[in-house]
Amino acid sequence: MKKGKLSSILLLAALAVVGVAFVALMAWSFNHSPAVRNLFSGDASEVMGEVAAGSPASLAARTRMAAWVSMLIFSVITALQILAFGIGFVVVRGIRNSADSVAVKLKQLDNAGIFFDVPLYVGLFGTVSAFLVMTFSPQSSRLIAYSSTLIGIVFSLLLKLIMEYPYRKALLAGSEKNGEL
């Protein structure tokens, strides 16, 4: 296996581990930190109706379960966005390391444009998922919708500004010098 492919696979595996670690950290924080738990559920200490405190039938227990599901959705979407960012990075690096001509590399960059938008699409998926959660937990659905969209926009913008634009600019400058375009 070529060194470039191995390093790409290792990078994606490392990002997958980071994503899983993020989900695990969020789960641990949810269970051990009232501040994190309240981000997804608000103050859910009230109990309605004739139920014993701490009963699974209480409003607080139901709110906690909805908050847990919301936290998992948020964490998984964020982990997917991290992985999508890594895939975009690997695609650009693969184009950069190829032995193709400048004209072919520019066409490959155009073709790879979808990879720069994947974090944004995952963020939009998070926003749509938030609408599904809204029936159970309006507070956490807003958190999921805003944060997943924001993270998707930021990651997509970073891929385009830090990776695609400078490389495309360098290719165009090099091709102009060599009279290829």
C-alpha positions in Angstrom: 0.0 0.0 0.0 1.3 3.4 -0.9 2.4 5.8 1.9 -0.1 8.4 1.0 -3.1 6.0 1.1 -2.0 4.6 4.4 -1.7 8.0 5.9 -5.1 8.9 4.6 -6.6 5.8 6.1 -4.9 6.5 9.4 -6.1 10.1 9.4 -9.7 9.0 8.8 -9.4 6.3 11.5 -8.0 8.9 13.9 -10.9 11.3 13.1 -13.4 8.4 13.6 -11.8 7.7 17.0 -12.0 11.5 17.8 -15.7 11.4 16.9 -16.4 8.3 19.1 -14.4 10.0 21.9 -16.5 13.1 21.5 -19.8 11.1 21.7 -18.5 9.3 24.8 -17.4 12.5 26.4 -20.7 14.1 25.8 -22.5 11.1 27.3 -20.3 11.2 30.3 -20.8 15.0 30.7 -24.5 14.5 30.3 -24.6 12.0 33.1 -22.2 13.9 35.5 -22.8 17.6 34.8 -26.1 19.3 35.5 -24.9 22.2 33.3 -24.6 19.9 30.3 -27.8 18.1 31.1 -29.6 21.4 31.4 -28.4 22.5 27.9 -30.5 19.7 26.4 -33.4 19.6 28.9 -33.6 22.8 30.9 -34.5 22.4 34.6 -36.5 19.1 34.6 -36.8 18.7 38.4 -40.6 19.1 38.5 -43.0 16.1 38.8 -46.6 16.4 37.6 -49.5 14.3 38.8 -49.7 11.6 41.4 -46.4 9.8 40.9 -43.7 9.1 43.3 -40.6 11.3 43.0 -38.1 9.6 40.8 -40.7 7.5 39.1 -40.1 6.7 35.4 -43.6 8.0 34.7 -42.7 11.5 35.9 -42.3 14.5 33.6 -38.7 14.9 34.8 -37.9 11.3 33.7 -39.5 11.7 30.3 -37.7 15.0 29.8 -34.4 13.4 30.8 -34.9 10.6 28.2 -35.7 13.2 25.5 -32.6 15.2 26.5 -30.5 12.0 26.3 -31.7 11.3 22.8 -31.1 15.0 21.8 -27.6 14.9 23.2 -26.9 11.7 21.2 -28.2 13.2 18.0 -26.1 16.4 18.6 -23.0 14.3 19.4 -23.3 11.9 16.4 -24.0 14.8 14.0 -20.9 16.7 15.3 -18.8 13.5 15.0 -20.0 13.0 11.4 -19.1 16.6 10.6 -15.6 16.0 12.0 -15.3 12.9 9.7 -16.7 14.8 6.7 -14.0 17.5 7.3 -11.4 14.8 7.3 -12.6 13.3 4.1 -12.5 16.7 2.4 -8.9 17.1 3.7 -7.9 13.6 2.4 -9.5 14.3 -1.1 -7.5 17.6 -1.5 -4.3 15.9 -0.3 -4.9 13.1 -2.8 -5.3 15.6 -5.7 -2.2 17.5 -4.5 -0.1 14.4 -4.3 -1.2 13.0 -7.7 1.2 13.1 -10.7 -1.5 14.5 -13.0 -1.1 17.7 -15.0 -2.3 21.1 -13.6 -5.3 21.1 -15.9 -6.4 17.6 -14.7 -5.8 18.7 -11.0 -8.0 21.7 -11.5 -10.8 19.6 -13.0 -10.4 17.1 -10.1 -10.8 20.0 -7.7 -14.0 21.1 -9.5 -15.2 17.5 -9.3 -14.3 17.2 -5.6 -16.4 20.3 -4.7 -19.1 18.1 -3.2 -16.7 17.0 -0.5 -16.3 20.6 0.7 -20.0 20.9 1.2 -20.6 17.6 3.0 -20.2 19.2 6.5 -22.8 21.7 5.6 -25.2 18.9 4.4 -24.6 17.0 7.6 -25.4 20.2 9.5 -28.7 20.6 7.6 -29.5 17.0 8.4 -29.0 17.9 12.0 -31.4 20.8 11.6 -34.0 18.5 10.1 -33.4 16.0 12.9 -34.0 18.8 15.4 -37.5 19.3 14.0 -38.2 15.7 14.8 -37.0 16.2 18.4 -39.0 19.4 18.8 -42.1 17.4 19.7 -40.3 16.0 22.8 -37.9 18.7 23.8 -38.2 22.2 22.2 -35.1 23.5 24.1 -32.8 20.8 22.9 -34.1 20.9 19.3 -33.1 24.6 19.1 -29.6 23.7 20.4 -29.2 20.9 17.8 -30.6 23.0 14.9 -28.4 26.0 15.6 -25.2 24.3 16.5 -25.3 21.6 13.8 -25.9 24.2 11.1 -23.2 26.5 12.5 -20.6 23.7 12.8 -21.4 22.6 9.2 -21.0 26.2 7.9 -17.7 26.7 9.7 -16.2 23.3 8.6 -17.3 23.8 5.0 -15.9 27.3 5.0 -12.6 26.1 6.5 -12.3 23.5 3.8 -12.9 26.0 1.0 -10.8 28.9 2.5 -7.9 26.9 3.9 -7.6 24.0 1.6 -9.3 24.5 -1.7 -8.7 28.2 -2.5 -5.0 28.4 -1.8 -4.3 25.2 -3.7 -6.4 26.3 -6.7 -4.7 29.7 -6.6 -1.2 27.9 -6.7 -2.3 25.7 -9.5 -3.5 28.6 -11.6 -0.4 30.6 -10.9 1.8 27.6 -11.9 -0.2 26.8 -15.0 0.0 30.4 -16.1 3.8 30.4 -15.7 4.1 27.2 -17.7 1.6 28.4 -20.4 -0.6 25.4 -19.8 -3.9 27.4 -19.6 
